[in-house]
Amino acid sequence: GLLTIDLRADVVLASAFAGAVEARLPAPGTCAGAQVTVKKTDPSANPVTVTVAGGNGPDNAVQTLSAQYAAVTALSNGAAWHILARA
């Protein structure tokens, strides 16, 4: 499924229990200064992939969260999304 990230929340908890999920960040030009953490909450083998609307993903690469509690934190500078932390 597709999870369009709403930047009103600092943390997005994503479950891929029912199947693979794409968590899509908005285009960076629409949210300069925004920071968000996407975290996979379920123990399934299904991945949560973090992408960017109109692009690949933070740091120009799709980020795949495969393990339960895996997370990525990204910041938009208005031109791109950059990874600040990955756990």
Backbone as ProteinMPNN parsed JSONL, in Angstrom:
{"seq_chain_A": "GLLTIDLRADVVLASAFAGAVEARLPAPGTCAGAQVTVKKTDPSANPVTVTVAGGNGPDNAVQTLSAQYAAVTALSNGAAWHILARA", "coords_chain_A": {"N_chain_A": [[0.816, -1.178, 0.0], [0.223, 2.362, -0.091], [1.455, 4.984, 1.838], [0.96, 8.186, 2.402], [2.911, 10.653, 3.679], [2.091, 12.801, 6.287], [3.155, 15.816, 7.293], [2.488, 17.032, 9.671], [2.967, 15.525, 11.815], [5.744, 14.491, 13.754], [6.747, 11.967, 13.932], [6.205, 8.984, 12.197], [4.516, 6.047, 12.405], [4.716, 3.034, 10.872], [3.088, 0.188, 9.63], [3.665, -2.876, 8.092], [2.366, -5.222, 8.153], [0.225, -6.4, 6.764], [1.187, -6.41, 4.212], [3.672, -5.182, 1.862], [4.673, -1.758, 2.247], [4.743, 1.545, 1.004], [6.116, 4.429, 2.156], [5.646, 7.644, 1.508], [7.382, 10.599, 1.241], [6.629, 14.12, 1.024], [7.293, 16.28, -1.842], [10.432, 17.896, -1.665], [10.612, 20.68, -2.038], [8.259, 21.73, -1.128], [8.299, 21.786, 1.59], [10.427, 22.928, 3.161], [12.743, 22.709, 5.792], [11.318, 20.875, 7.237], [11.191, 17.993, 9.321], [11.17, 14.5, 9.78], [10.529, 11.299, 11.218], [10.385, 7.984, 10.184], [9.143, 4.928, 11.169], [9.213, 1.413, 11.3], [6.836, -0.744, 12.604], [5.899, -3.374, 12.872], [6.473, -7.002, 13.154], [6.69, -8.426, 10.781], [7.966, -9.874, 7.676], [7.594, -8.193, 5.595], [8.52, -5.258, 3.829], [8.906, -1.732, 4.695], [9.164, 0.889, 2.619], [10.815, 3.938, 2.168], [10.199, 6.722, 0.343], [10.392, 9.581, -1.909], [8.138, 11.973, -3.116], [8.131, 12.417, -6.56], [10.772, 11.677, -6.789], [13.594, 9.588, -5.823], [14.274, 8.894, -2.994], [15.137, 9.786, 0.433], [18.385, 11.257, 0.561], [18.696, 10.66, -2.082], [18.047, 7.974, -2.577], [16.01, 5.082, -2.362], [14.85, 4.13, 0.79], [14.889, 1.27, 2.666], [13.084, -0.283, 5.161], [13.365, -3.042, 6.923], [13.367, -4.589, 9.265], [11.641, -5.056, 12.407], [11.028, -2.127, 14.243], [12.975, -0.702, 12.887], [14.187, 2.404, 11.669], [14.16, 5.639, 10.048], [15.32, 8.944, 9.939], [14.657, 12.004, 8.434], [15.427, 15.152, 6.874], [14.209, 18.026, 5.244], [15.724, 20.316, 3.096], [14.602, 22.011, 1.381], [15.464, 21.618, -1.176], [16.132, 18.971, -1.318], [15.639, 15.8, 0.366], [17.354, 14.82, 3.246], [19.132, 12.307, 5.013], [19.238, 12.151, 8.461], [19.507, 10.386, 10.562], [19.672, 6.854, 11.068], [18.303, 3.872, 12.131]], "CA_chain_A": [[0.0, 0.0, 0.0], [0.882, 3.66, -0.104], [1.233, 5.838, 2.991], [1.435, 9.533, 2.12], [3.295, 11.184, 4.978], [1.556, 14.091, 6.698], [4.233, 16.4, 8.079], [2.026, 17.6, 10.946], [3.505, 14.632, 12.845], [7.201, 14.341, 13.69], [7.047, 10.541, 13.852], [5.2, 8.19, 11.493], [4.642, 4.626, 12.696], [4.193, 2.332, 9.698], [2.98, -1.262, 9.746], [3.594, -3.599, 6.824], [1.902, -6.554, 8.53], [-0.661, -6.938, 5.734], [1.867, -6.362, 2.922], [4.669, -4.119, 1.712], [4.142, -0.391, 2.313], [5.598, 2.647, 0.58], [5.878, 5.668, 2.898], [6.113, 8.659, 0.557], [7.571, 11.963, 1.72], [6.259, 15.109, 0.007], [8.392, 16.893, -2.578], [11.172, 18.723, -0.715], [10.375, 22.106, -2.245], [7.016, 22.151, -0.467], [8.379, 21.624, 3.052], [11.77, 23.244, 3.648], [12.864, 22.741, 7.245], [10.544, 19.79, 7.867], [11.932, 16.804, 9.747], [10.243, 13.416, 10.117], [11.058, 9.961, 11.432], [9.492, 6.895, 9.782], [9.541, 3.737, 11.919], [8.443, 0.182, 11.034], [6.414, -1.235, 13.922], [5.466, -4.771, 12.912], [7.558, -7.982, 13.032], [6.596, -9.192, 9.536], [9.07, -9.787, 6.715], [7.229, -7.209, 4.58], [9.263, -4.01, 4.051], [8.4, -0.369, 4.55], [10.138, 1.647, 1.843], [10.634, 5.383, 2.293], [10.485, 7.373, -0.938], [10.054, 11.001, -1.994], [7.306, 12.29, -4.281], [8.885, 12.971, -7.665], [12.188, 11.321, -6.723], [13.891, 8.257, -5.303], [14.118, 8.822, -1.559], [16.107, 10.631, 1.124], [19.749, 11.076, 0.06], [18.549, 10.192, -3.462], [17.946, 6.514, -2.65], [14.898, 4.487, -1.62], [15.287, 3.581, 2.076], [14.072, 0.109, 2.995], [13.045, -0.667, 6.567], [12.989, -4.452, 6.871], [13.227, -5.18, 10.597], [10.771, -4.368, 13.358], [11.611, -0.966, 14.916], [13.92, 0.023, 12.036], [13.69, 3.772, 11.475], [14.997, 6.61, 9.353], [14.928, 10.332, 10.177], [15.076, 12.812, 7.291], [15.205, 16.599, 6.943], [14.144, 18.687, 3.941], [16.333, 21.654, 3.037], [13.897, 22.72, 0.321], [15.928, 21.113, -2.469], [16.21, 17.508, -1.233], [15.521, 15.205, 1.691], [18.641, 14.274, 3.68], [19.038, 11.434, 6.178], [19.937, 12.607, 9.662], [19.789, 9.225, 11.396], [19.069, 5.591, 10.641], [18.462, 2.867, 13.186]], "C_chain_A": [[0.863, 1.246, 0.0], [0.469, 4.45, 1.123], [1.824, 7.193, 2.646], [1.685, 10.215, 3.455], [2.759, 12.595, 5.163], [2.577, 14.696, 7.659], [3.769, 17.129, 9.335], [2.498, 16.742, 12.106], [5.017, 14.519, 12.657], [7.614, 12.892, 13.497], [5.882, 9.837, 13.163], [5.488, 6.727, 11.8], [3.953, 3.865, 11.579], [4.195, 0.827, 9.947], [2.845, -1.867, 8.354], [3.093, -5.016, 7.072], [1.07, -7.198, 7.423], [-0.013, -6.964, 4.35], [2.819, -5.193, 2.868], [3.998, -2.748, 1.662], [5.2, 0.576, 1.789], [5.186, 3.873, 1.372], [6.488, 6.793, 2.076], [6.17, 10.036, 1.212], [7.119, 12.939, 0.64], [7.5, 15.648, -0.71], [9.101, 17.886, -1.657], [10.936, 20.219, -0.853], [9.14, 22.627, -1.54], [7.13, 22.164, 1.051], [9.778, 21.871, 3.602], [11.765, 23.354, 5.166], [12.111, 21.641, 7.956], [11.466, 18.623, 8.199], [10.92, 15.75, 10.173], [11.02, 12.116, 10.295], [10.004, 8.956, 11.004], [10.022, 5.635, 10.452], [8.625, 2.573, 11.586], [8.116, -0.465, 12.377], [6.122, -2.72, 13.995], [6.638, -5.735, 12.724], [7.567, -8.762, 11.719], [7.849, -9.026, 8.679], [8.794, -8.767, 5.614], [7.942, -5.887, 4.851], [8.387, -2.769, 4.046], [9.488, 0.37, 3.788], [9.799, 3.13, 1.955], [11.109, 6.012, 0.99], [10.114, 8.848, -0.842], [9.205, 11.212, -3.243], [8.166, 12.954, -5.353], [10.367, 12.625, -7.656], [12.362, 9.93, -6.152], [13.574, 8.131, -3.82], [15.094, 9.768, -0.899], [17.525, 10.266, 0.698], [19.754, 10.41, -1.308], [18.541, 8.672, -3.601], [16.743, 6.046, -1.834], [15.471, 3.857, -0.346], [14.351, 2.447, 2.45], [14.22, -0.232, 4.465], [12.505, -2.085, 6.615], [12.7, -5.065, 8.229], [12.268, -4.371, 11.462], [11.585, -3.307, 14.092], [12.726, -0.288, 14.127], [13.323, 1.392, 11.744], [14.684, 4.596, 10.68], [14.424, 7.999, 9.648], [15.502, 11.168, 9.049], [14.666, 14.268, 7.491], [15.181, 17.154, 5.521], [14.825, 20.048, 4.04], [15.683, 22.495, 1.943], [14.306, 22.27, -1.072], [15.946, 19.594, -2.5], [15.926, 17.083, 0.202], [16.866, 14.567, 2.029], [18.445, 13.436, 4.934], [19.866, 12.023, 7.311], [20.354, 11.43, 10.54], [19.081, 8.001, 10.81], [19.344, 4.571, 11.718], [17.784, 1.584, 12.77]], "O_chain_A": [[2.089, 1.172, 0.083], [-0.719, 4.575, 1.42], [3.044, 7.346, 2.599], [0.773, 10.34, 4.272], [2.947, 13.466, 4.313], [2.831, 14.136, 8.726], [4.576, 17.779, 9.999], [2.44, 17.172, 13.258], [5.506, 14.459, 11.528], [8.688, 12.609, 12.967], [4.72, 10.063, 13.501], [6.569, 6.224, 11.496], [2.753, 4.026, 11.357], [5.184, 0.267, 10.419], [2.025, -1.431, 7.546], [3.371, -5.916, 6.279], [1.19, -8.396, 7.169], [-0.605, -7.49, 3.407], [2.783, -4.313, 3.727], [2.907, -2.593, 1.113], [6.387, 0.445, 2.088], [4.041, 4.316, 1.28], [7.71, 6.886, 1.958], [5.159, 10.568, 1.672], [7.213, 12.624, -0.546], [8.621, 15.486, -0.229], [8.441, 18.641, -0.943], [11.05, 20.952, 0.129], [8.986, 23.836, -1.371], [6.169, 22.512, 1.737], [10.262, 21.096, 4.428], [10.901, 24.005, 5.753], [12.251, 21.487, 9.169], [12.394, 18.311, 7.454], [9.934, 16.059, 10.842], [12.022, 11.867, 9.624], [8.848, 9.061, 11.414], [11.202, 5.306, 10.325], [7.403, 2.719, 11.587], [9.008, -0.706, 13.19], [6.099, -3.281, 15.091], [7.68, -5.345, 12.197], [8.377, -9.675, 11.559], [8.679, -8.152, 8.928], [9.666, -8.502, 4.786], [7.968, -5.434, 5.995], [7.293, -2.75, 3.482], [10.619, 0.468, 4.264], [8.637, 3.522, 1.85], [12.263, 5.858, 0.589], [9.59, 9.305, 0.174], [9.524, 10.685, -4.309], [8.85, 13.941, -5.081], [11.143, 13.202, -8.418], [11.396, 9.18, -6.013], [12.706, 7.349, -3.431], [15.814, 10.488, -1.591], [17.83, 9.09, 0.498], [20.689, 9.688, -1.657], [18.977, 8.139, -4.622], [16.491, 6.556, -0.743], [16.465, 3.134, -0.403], [13.14, 2.649, 2.542], [15.327, -0.444, 4.96], [11.319, -2.308, 6.373], [11.873, -5.97, 8.334], [12.104, -3.165, 11.276], [12.712, -3.57, 14.515], [13.369, 0.623, 14.65], [12.109, 1.531, 11.591], [15.879, 4.3, 10.64], [13.211, 8.205, 9.612], [16.688, 11.066, 8.735], [13.693, 14.571, 8.181], [16.022, 16.801, 4.694], [14.543, 20.832, 4.946], [16.172, 23.578, 1.62], [13.586, 22.507, -2.042], [15.797, 18.988, -3.561], [15.967, 17.894, 1.127], [17.45, 13.861, 1.206], [17.677, 13.812, 5.82], [21.04, 12.35, 7.139], [21.406, 11.459, 11.179], [18.044, 8.107, 10.155], [20.479, 4.418, 12.168], [17.801, 0.607, 13.519]]}, "name": "protein", "num_of_chains": 1, "seq": "GLLTIDLRADVVLASAFAGAVEARLPAPGTCAGAQVTVKKTDPSANPVTVTVAGGNGPDNAVQTLSAQYAAVTALSNGAAWHILARA"}
